[in-house]
Amino acid sequence: MPTSPITRAMATLSLFAATVTTTPAQTANTYIDFGTPLPQALAPAPFSSSISTYGQNGGSIIASATQRANLASLGLGLYRVPLQWNGGNIISGAAYGPTNISGDQWVSGIKSLGAQPMVVVAGSSNNNFTPDDAAALVQHFNPGNPVGYWVIGNEPDNDHMSMAAYCALFNATVDKMKAVDPTIKVAGPAWSHYDQNELQAFLDCAGSKVDVIDYHHYAMGGSYLDNATALAQTPNWESEISQLRQMVNTTVPQRAAAIEIQVGEYNWSWRTGDGYPGRNGDDRFYQGVATVWSASVAGHIMRAGGRGHQYSDQNGALGLTFEKQSDATYYGQRIDAPMPIYHGLRMFSGGDLFRPFGSVAVSASTTLANVEVFASTNGQNVVMINKDPAATQIAILQASGTSATTVDVWQTDNNAPFQTPQFMASLVLSNGLSYALPPYSVTTFVFR
């Protein structure tokens, strides 16, 4: 017969009796201070994504109630979506995107998820638009179906556009758009990768106008990295945003506090054909390492005060959910079923499982090898990520600045990468607690 959540939790506690305790008898190796906020405030909606407008087998948010339900259950904050004016017949601006779905449908579809839309201004190709086209898009949506965030173009460097040429287009476009609605926030340059010199050039020419600095960063694509290297490099996202924040503070100090920073696209790789010898190329998108990697990147972006937009909802292996029937069938899943990267983000967003990561990041550290920890208040959550492929680590937490008496534990399973994160236990908190972190796992502790 089915068991109750309480019975399951008690069974879990019994199962992990050797590694779960709420006594301070052991020396702590993980330290959480809920009373010490980190100096950099969190960005609005730090855990976000993109709507590609694809959906090869009918799984887009427009065509599929299942996809809408799954993305709503994930609980992300903002979704980028590429749209083009197209002479007033607003449609997807993505290459080979659908032409029979209107821009209003895409914007309303994002709002139906409980998220905000962020329109990426496009033309018949990424950057083939005029300032008047962009202004017409704002005029169309605001105030009737309002869009507050806008991105001017996409990866102009991949269209062989210099930063000087892009800046001229950006500045002229912002002026036209804000003449229609001065309250909107406008992002650029949506550079294809992190380049300090190019981003500094953008700040020099557009720092007086830009509201959100946007760049993209994929772990690989031109060639592949092994798992250990890819996981070791996840702190780079935090370092980049911190460096960019300092550049903003130095270049436009009078506006710095109002300028947001976002990684407008990120994923394990920008293509499956990166040379990795898996099924149809890089098949690690379908493995537990993608869950661990995505949680780590999302945490580092958040902690630096940035917003991360995973790319994207559906685009083959790069999706939050399965797009192609052939892939879904191979892995025993269905169209729109969550991919491993979905669950990595869910360990922060909470979705419909548990309370989301709080609005203020706080001091958190660990001495455990290959383990990362992120913590928040205004919703006291702790996320721990074991990047080791083989070793189970025992986290012994010492938490201060909390009046919580109970900790709920949720965890991913490397051996079941498509499985919803599992509720493992509800622990009575005395002076501390310890818990087992399996290989390639993400564990969220919800203090209440």
C-alpha positions, 0 to 999 in steps of 0.5 A: 500500500502507498506510504505517507510522506512521514513514513517515507521520511522515517524510513529514510532516516533509518536507512541513513542512520549511520550518516545522518545525525542532528548532534554536534558530536562531530567536527563541522566541515561546512559553515553557514552564517544566515546572519551574514549577507554577502556584499553583492545583492542578488539580481532580480530573478537570478534563475532564468532561462530562454524560450527558443520558439522551437519544438520539433515534435509539438512540445513548445509552450504554445502547442503543449499543455504538458510543457507549460505545466512542466515549466510552471513547475520549475518556477524560473523568473525570466525567459528570453524570447527572440521576436522580429517586427516582420512588417507588423506580423510579429513572429519568432526571430530564431533561425528556422523558427515558426512563422505561424505563431504570433509574438503575442502568443509567445509573450502571453505563453511566458506569462502563463508560466508565472514568469516575465518575458524578455524580448530579444529584438531580431530581424530576418536574422539575429541583428538584421533590424532597424531602430524603428523596428525595435520601437514598433515592437515596444509600441505594440506590446506596451502597455497592452501586453507589457514587456519590461525587459528587452535585448538588442540583437543577439551575438553580433560578433557571430555576424561579423559585426564589430563592437563599434558598429554594434554600439552605434546600432544599440544606442540609436535603438535604445533612444527610439525604444525609450521614446516609446516607453522610458520605463523599459530595461534594455540589455546588450551586447549579447556577445557570444562569449566573455571578452573583457576588452570587448565588454569594456568597449561596450561600456565605454560607448553605451554605459550611459544607456544600457540597463543590463549587460548581457553576454553568453558563456557555454562550457564548450562547443568548439571542442569538448572538455572532460567532466572533471575539467568542465566541473572545475571551471564552473567558478569562472562564471562567478569570476567573470560577473565579479570582474564585469561588476567592477568594470561597471562601477569604474566606468559608469559609477553614477549609474552602476547600482542600476545596471544589472548583469546577466549571462544571457545564454549558458549550457553544457555545450552550444552543440552536441557535435563538440567532438565528444564520442557519445551517442549522436555526439555529446550525450552527457546532456542526458547524464547526471553530470549535467545536473551537477554542472548546471546547479554549480554554474547557476549558484556561481552566477547567483552569488556574484549578483548575476542572472543566468539564462539557461539556453533553452526550453527546447533545442534538442539536447540543450533543452530543459525538456525533451524536444525530439521523439527519437531522443525521448524514446531512446531514454525511456521518456516522453516529449516535454519530460524534464532533462537533467539540467532542469533538475539542477536548476530546480534545486535552487528554484524549488519549483513546486517541490519546496520553498525557493532559494531565498532573496539574500545570499549569505556566508557559506563555506566547506572544507570538503573536497569537490563540494560547493555550498550556497546558502540564503536567508529570507528563505533559509536554504542551503544547496550543496553540490558534490562534484566528485564522480565516485566519493560520497562526502559527509557534510557536517553543518554548523549553522548560525543565525537561524531559529529553525527547528527542522530541516527538510532534505531534497536530493538528486540521484546520479543513477536516475538523472531524469527522476524528480529530486527526492524528499529524503528526510525531515530532520529535527535540528539541534546544534548541527546536522550531518548528511551524506552527499552521494557522488555527482549529486545536489542536495538542498536543505530547507531550514524551517 
